[in-house]
Structure formats: structure tokens, C-alpha cells
């Protein structure tokens, strides 16, 4: 396979709360935590990420990235 074209497209996305996002996307790294540990994990993440991903004006915004490419089978 040969990649003829690839483009990285940043897609900042507004979300209602980082805790809800973690409920959906963090299960791969948190699957062995108890429910109490998971809640503590989310609170700690919220505190750490708030400075970079939250503003009073816009709320929470996460950095999704889309890859667009064209490849040819050789």
C-alpha cells in the first residue's frame, strides 16, 4: 500500500463536561478501577485539564483530530 495523500485536520469540539467525555473515552485505561476510583480519577483529570481545556466563555473543548488520506494498494 502506498499513501498518496494525508492530511491532519484539527477539530476542537465543545462538550458539556469533561467527566462525561471520560465516561465514553477513558474506559480502556480505567477498566480495572472500582467505581469510586473511577470517580476520583475523573475529578483529578478535571482539575488537571481545566486550565488547558476550559474557558468561562466557551466551556469545555476537547481536541479531536481527523486524518484524511488516500492510499493505493500495490
DSSP file (Angstrom, degrees, kcal/mol; ACC not computed):
  #  RESIDUE AA STRUCTURE BP1 BP2  ACC     N-H-->O    O-->H-N    N-H-->O    O-->H-N    TCO  KAPPA ALPHA  PHI   PSI    X-CA   Y-CA   Z-CA
    1    1 A X              0   0    0      0, 0.0     2,-0.5     0, 0.0    72,-0.2   0.000 360.0 360.0 360.0 139.0    0.0    0.0    0.0
    2    2 A X  E     -A   72   0A   0     70,-2.7    70,-2.7     0, 0.0     2,-0.6  -0.985 360.0-137.5-124.4 127.6    1.2    3.5   -0.8
    3    3 A X  E     +A   71   0A   0     -2,-0.5    68,-0.3    68,-0.2     3,-0.1  -0.739  22.2 176.9 -84.0 121.0   -0.1    6.6    0.8
    4    4 A X  E     +     0   0A   0     66,-2.8     2,-0.3    -2,-0.6    67,-0.2   0.713  67.9   9.8 -93.7 -25.1   -0.5    9.3   -1.9
    5    5 A X  E     +A   70   0A   0     65,-1.6    65,-2.5     2,-0.0     2,-0.3  -0.979  58.7 175.5-157.2 137.1   -2.0   11.9    0.4
    6    6 A X  E     -A   69   0A   0     -2,-0.3     2,-0.4    63,-0.2    63,-0.2  -0.985   4.6-177.1-146.5 139.5   -2.5   12.5    4.1
    7    7 A X  E     -A   68   0A   0     61,-2.6    61,-2.6    -2,-0.3     2,-0.6  -1.000  17.0-147.4-138.2 133.7   -3.9   15.5    5.9
    8    8 A X  E     -A   67   0A   0     -2,-0.4     2,-0.6    59,-0.2    59,-0.2  -0.904  17.1-168.3-100.7 122.9   -4.3   16.1    9.7
    9    9 A X  E     -A   66   0A   0     57,-3.3    57,-2.7    -2,-0.6     2,-0.1  -0.918  12.9-143.6-118.0 106.4   -7.4   18.3   10.4
   10   10 A X  E     -A   65   0A   0     -2,-0.6    55,-0.2    55,-0.2     2,-0.2  -0.449  16.5-173.4 -65.7 138.3   -7.7   19.6   14.0
   11   11 A X  E     -A   64   0A   0     53,-3.1    53,-1.2    -2,-0.1    51,-0.1  -0.614   8.0-161.7-135.0  75.4  -11.3   19.7   15.2
   12   12 A X  E     -A   63   0A   0     51,-0.2     2,-0.4    -2,-0.2    51,-0.2  -0.390  18.7-162.5 -56.4 130.3  -11.7   21.5   18.6
   13   13 A X  E     -A   62   0A   0     49,-2.9    49,-2.8    -2,-0.1     2,-0.3  -0.973  15.2-132.0-127.5 127.3  -15.1   20.3   19.8
   14   14 A X  E     -A   61   0A   0     -2,-0.4     2,-0.3    47,-0.2    47,-0.3  -0.575  29.2-177.5 -75.5 136.8  -17.2   21.8   22.5
   15   15 A X  E     -A   60   0A   0     45,-2.2    45,-0.7    -2,-0.3     3,-0.1  -0.890  34.8-121.1-130.5 162.5  -18.5   19.3   25.1
   16   16 A X  S    S-     0   0    0     -2,-0.3     2,-0.3     1,-0.3    44,-0.2   0.894  90.1 -12.4 -73.7 -38.4  -20.8   19.7   28.1
   17   17 A X     >  -     0   0    0      1,-0.1     4,-1.4    42,-0.1     3,-0.4  -0.957  54.6-128.1-162.5 142.7  -18.4   18.4   30.7
   18   18 A X  H  > S+     0   0    0     -2,-0.3     4,-2.5     1,-0.2     5,-0.2   0.815 107.3  63.9 -64.2 -29.9  -15.0   16.6   30.7
   19   19 A X  H  > S+     0   0    0      1,-0.2     4,-1.8     2,-0.2    -1,-0.2   0.905 102.8  47.8 -61.5 -41.5  -16.4   14.0   33.1
   20   20 A X  H  > S+     0   0    0     -3,-0.4     4,-1.2     2,-0.2    -1,-0.2   0.882 110.4  52.0 -66.5 -37.8  -19.0   12.8   30.5
   21   21 A X  H  X S+     0   0    0     -4,-1.4     4,-2.7     1,-0.2     3,-0.4   0.911 108.8  50.6 -63.3 -42.5  -16.3   12.7   27.9
   22   22 A X  H  X S+     0   0    0     -4,-2.5     4,-2.1     1,-0.2    -1,-0.2   0.854 102.4  61.2 -64.8 -34.6  -14.1   10.5   30.2
   23   23 A X  H  < S+     0   0    0     -4,-1.8    -1,-0.2    -5,-0.2    -2,-0.2   0.878 115.2  34.4 -56.1 -37.2  -17.1    8.2   30.7
   24   24 A X  H  < S+     0   0    0     -4,-1.2     3,-0.2    -3,-0.4    -2,-0.2   0.904 130.1  27.2 -85.3 -45.2  -17.1    7.4   27.0
   25   25 A X  H  < S+     0   0    0     -4,-2.7     3,-0.3     1,-0.2    -3,-0.2   0.555 109.6  61.4-104.7  -9.0  -13.4    7.5   26.0
   26   26 A X    >X  +     0   0    0     -4,-2.1     3,-1.1    -5,-0.3     4,-1.1   0.426  70.0 100.7 -98.7   2.9  -11.4    6.6   29.1
   27   27 A X  H 3> S+     0   0    0      1,-0.3     4,-0.8    -3,-0.2    -1,-0.2   0.782  74.7  62.2 -63.3 -25.9  -12.7    3.1   29.7
   28   28 A X  H 34 S+     0   0    0     -3,-0.3    -1,-0.3     1,-0.2    -2,-0.1   0.841 113.9  33.2 -66.6 -32.3   -9.7    1.4   28.0
   29   29 A X  H <4 S+     0   0    0     -3,-1.1    -1,-0.2     1,-0.1    -2,-0.2   0.503 124.4  43.9-100.8  -5.5   -7.3    2.8   30.7
   30   30 A X  H >< S+     0   0    0     -4,-1.1     3,-2.1     1,-0.1    -2,-0.2   0.309  73.7 110.5-119.4   8.1   -9.8    2.7   33.6
   31   31 A X  T 3< S+     0   0    0     -4,-0.8    -1,-0.1     1,-0.3    -3,-0.1   0.740  80.1  50.9 -60.9 -24.2  -11.4   -0.7   33.2
   32   32 A X  T 3  S+     0   0    0     -3,-0.1    -1,-0.3    -4,-0.1     2,-0.2   0.428  89.2 102.9 -93.9   0.8   -9.7   -2.1   36.3
   33   33 A X  S <  S-     0   0    0     -3,-2.1     2,-0.1     1,-0.1    -3,-0.1  -0.543  74.0-119.7 -81.9 148.7  -10.7    0.8   38.6
   34   34 A X     >  -     0   0    0     -2,-0.2     4,-2.6     1,-0.1     5,-0.2  -0.401  36.1-101.5 -73.0 163.2  -13.5    0.5   41.1
   35   35 A X  H  > S+     0   0    0      1,-0.2     4,-2.1     2,-0.2     5,-0.2   0.894 125.7  50.1 -54.7 -39.6  -16.4    2.9   40.6
   36   36 A X  H  > S+     0   0    0      2,-0.2     4,-2.0     1,-0.2    -1,-0.2   0.905 110.6  48.2 -65.4 -41.4  -15.1    5.0   43.5
   37   37 A X  H  > S+     0   0    0      1,-0.2     4,-2.6     2,-0.2    -2,-0.2   0.879 109.9  53.3 -65.2 -37.8  -11.6    5.1   42.0
   38   38 A X  H  X S+     0   0    0     -4,-2.6     4,-2.4     2,-0.2    -2,-0.2   0.906 108.0  49.7 -65.3 -41.3  -13.0    6.0   38.6
   39   39 A X  H  X S+     0   0    0     -4,-2.1     4,-2.1     2,-0.2    -1,-0.2   0.908 112.2  48.1 -63.4 -41.2  -14.9    9.0   40.1
   40   40 A X  H  X S+     0   0    0     -4,-2.0     4,-2.5     2,-0.2    -2,-0.2   0.908 109.7  53.4 -64.0 -41.9  -11.7   10.1   41.8
   41   41 A X  H  X S+     0   0    0     -4,-2.6     4,-2.6     1,-0.2    -2,-0.2   0.918 108.8  49.2 -57.0 -45.9   -9.8    9.7   38.5
   42   42 A X  H  X S+     0   0    0     -4,-2.4     4,-2.6     1,-0.2    -1,-0.2   0.898 110.8  49.5 -64.5 -40.4  -12.4   11.9   36.7
   43   43 A X  H  X S+     0   0    0     -4,-2.1     4,-2.2     2,-0.2    -1,-0.2   0.911 112.3  47.8 -65.0 -41.3  -12.2   14.6   39.4
   44   44 A X  H  X S+     0   0    0     -4,-2.5     4,-2.3     2,-0.2    -2,-0.2   0.910 112.5  48.8 -65.6 -41.7   -8.4   14.6   39.2
   45   45 A X  H  X S+     0   0    0     -4,-2.6     4,-3.1     2,-0.2     5,-0.3   0.921 109.5  53.2 -61.4 -43.6   -8.5   14.8   35.4
   46   46 A X  H  X S+     0   0    0     -4,-2.6     4,-1.7     1,-0.2    -2,-0.2   0.920 110.6  46.5 -57.9 -45.9  -10.9   17.6   35.6
   47   47 A X  H  < S+     0   0    0     -4,-2.2     4,-0.5     1,-0.2    -1,-0.2   0.908 116.6  44.2 -63.7 -42.4   -8.6   19.6   37.9
   48   48 A X  H  < S+     0   0    0     -4,-2.3     3,-0.3     1,-0.2     4,-0.3   0.901 119.6  40.2 -69.6 -41.9   -5.6   18.9   35.7
   49   49 A X  H >X S+     0   0    0     -4,-3.1     4,-2.8     1,-0.2     3,-0.8   0.659  91.8  85.4 -85.0 -17.0   -7.2   19.6   32.4
   50   50 A X  H 3X S+     0   0    0     -4,-1.7     4,-1.6    -5,-0.3    -1,-0.2   0.874  86.1  54.9 -56.7 -41.4   -9.3   22.6   33.3
   51   51 A X  H 34 S+     0   0    0     -4,-0.5    -1,-0.3    -3,-0.3    -2,-0.1   0.849 120.1  31.4 -61.3 -34.2   -6.5   25.2   32.8
   52   52 A X  H <4 S+     0   0    0     -3,-0.8    -2,-0.2    -4,-0.3    -1,-0.2   0.774 129.0  32.2 -95.2 -29.2   -6.0   24.0   29.2
   53   53 A X  H  < S+     0   0    0     -4,-2.8     8,-2.4     1,-0.0     2,-0.4   0.387 104.8  70.4-115.5   3.7   -9.5   22.8   28.0
   54   54 A X  E  <  +B   60   0A   0     -4,-1.6     2,-0.3    -5,-0.3     6,-0.2  -0.974  44.6 171.1-129.6 136.2  -12.0   25.1   29.8
   55   55 A X  E  >  -B   59   0A   0      4,-1.7     4,-2.8    -2,-0.4    -4,-0.0  -0.978  37.7-128.2-133.3 151.9  -12.9   28.7   29.5
   56   56 A X  T  4 S+     0   0    0     -2,-0.3    -1,-0.1     1,-0.2     4,-0.1   0.852 110.5  50.9 -63.5 -33.5  -15.8   30.6   31.1
   57   57 A X  T  4 S+     0   0    0      1,-0.1    -1,-0.2     2,-0.1    -3,-0.0   0.905 128.2  15.7 -71.8 -42.8  -16.8   31.9   27.7
   58   58 A X  T  4 S-     0   0    0      1,-0.3     2,-0.2     3,-0.0    -2,-0.2   0.633  90.8-144.7-109.8 -18.1  -16.9   28.6   25.8
   59   59 A X  E  <  - B   0  55A   0     -4,-2.8    -4,-1.7   -45,-0.1     2,-0.3  -0.620  60.2  -3.5  83.8-148.2  -16.9   25.9   28.5
   60   60 A X  E     -AB  15  54A   0    -45,-0.7   -45,-2.2    -2,-0.2     2,-0.4  -0.619  62.3-179.1 -85.2 137.7  -15.1   22.6   27.8
   61   61 A X  E     -A   14   0A   0     -8,-2.4     2,-0.3    -2,-0.3   -47,-0.2  -0.993   7.3-162.2-137.1 128.4  -13.4   22.0   24.5
   62   62 A X  E     -A   13   0A   0    -49,-2.8   -49,-2.9    -2,-0.4     2,-1.1  -0.802  23.5-117.1-111.3 155.3  -11.5   18.8   23.5
   63   63 A X  E     +A   12   0A   0     -2,-0.3     2,-0.3   -51,-0.2   -51,-0.2  -0.747  34.7 176.8 -96.9  94.0   -9.0   18.3   20.7
   64   64 A X  E     -A   11   0A   0    -53,-1.2   -53,-3.1    -2,-1.1     2,-0.4  -0.660  12.9-155.9 -86.5 153.2  -10.3   15.8   18.2
   65   65 A X  E     -A   10   0A   0     -2,-0.3     2,-0.4   -55,-0.2   -55,-0.2  -0.999   3.0-156.4-132.4 132.5   -8.2   15.2   15.1
   66   66 A X  E     -A    9   0A   0    -57,-2.7   -57,-3.3    -2,-0.4     2,-0.5  -0.904   5.5-154.9-106.3 135.2   -9.4   13.9   11.8
   67   67 A X  E     -A    8   0A   0     -2,-0.4     2,-0.5   -59,-0.2   -59,-0.2  -0.946   9.0-171.1-107.4 127.1   -7.0   12.2    9.4
   68   68 A X  E     +A    7   0A   0    -61,-2.6   -61,-2.6    -2,-0.5     2,-0.3  -0.974  19.1 159.3-116.5 128.4   -7.9   12.3    5.7
   69   69 A X  E     -A    6   0A   0     -2,-0.5     2,-0.4   -63,-0.2   -63,-0.2  -0.964  34.8-146.4-147.5 162.4   -5.9   10.1    3.4
   70   70 A X  E     +A    5   0A   0    -65,-2.5   -66,-2.8    -2,-0.3   -65,-1.6  -0.996  24.1 177.7-129.9 125.7   -5.7    8.4    0.0
   71   71 A X  E     -A    3   0A   0     -2,-0.4     2,-0.4   -68,-0.3   -68,-0.2  -0.950  16.1-149.3-129.2 149.8   -3.8    5.1   -0.3
   72   72 A X  E     -A    2   0A   0    -70,-2.7   -70,-2.7    -2,-0.3     2,-0.3  -0.968  19.4-125.7-121.0 131.1   -3.3    2.8   -3.3
   73   73 A X              0   0    0     -2,-0.4    -2,-0.0   -72,-0.2   -70,-0.0  -0.593 360.0 360.0 -73.8 131.6   -2.9   -1.0   -3.0
   74   74 A X              0   0    0     -2,-0.3    -1,-0.1     0, 0.0    -2,-0.0   0.435 360.0 360.0 -91.7 360.0    0.3   -2.1   -4.7
